[in-house]
Amino acid sequence: MTPAINLVKKKKIPHTIHQYEHDPNHESYGLEAAEALGQDPESVFKTLLFSLNGDAKNLAVAIIPVELKLNLKMAAKAAGAKKAEMADKDIAQKITGYVLGGISPLGQKRALPTYIHISAESRQAMCVSAGRRGLEIELAPHDLASLTRAKFTSLCEA
């Protein structure tokens, strides 16, 4: 069990766990998950950490579809910051308690401001990392938002 799975079980949130064999040679963790699970890439989301206003330890979380690229200007605006940049990988792993490619928005060591791309809001279900490479958790977007105190907002250009 991972902290992400433990959290949804503890809160009695309906969910489905999907497991697949992670290929270390695949170039994209998120697209690998969508392909391996036979899921529409629009329903599989990646968890990205970004730092605010040049402070490497002032982090926020963006949850976006695996096919899209985070727009850092939009992320900064969502977080009420002047600028945003992708978080340092080592800091991201240390702060969340998860490894790269397995960072879940759920059960992180420290609660961070979290933003979910607006495209998730109208979906019945979405998949995010369950806290390990090769492990995804499927749940309702509003349940994810509730558990992470996230806001739905535009984070990517269409």
C-alpha angles and dihedrals in degrees: 000000000000127000088254093056092042090054096053091045092049091049091044092235115167108247145148125222118218121194129189139166107269115226109212089202096059111111097218125041092199098047089045089057093049092048096044092049095041089237129149105258088228089066096047114080133195125216115228129180122214132184124229131229095348094301106129092202098045097090140174133183128240120194110197138160111278092240095056133077122231113249103219093201090055090045092052091049092049090052093045092244132133094231142001135199133181112278121250107266095230093049091047091054093045095048096045099037090228133106123247110274089027102058108135123198086221127077097009117168090245127028109242130187104273132202126189120202110255092240089074095059096078095042122104091217141003135190124229132168113286091210105280136066107265094025124100132175122211118206142142113286092232090054089052090048091049094049094048098033086236130168124221110233143143109279102157137045112245 
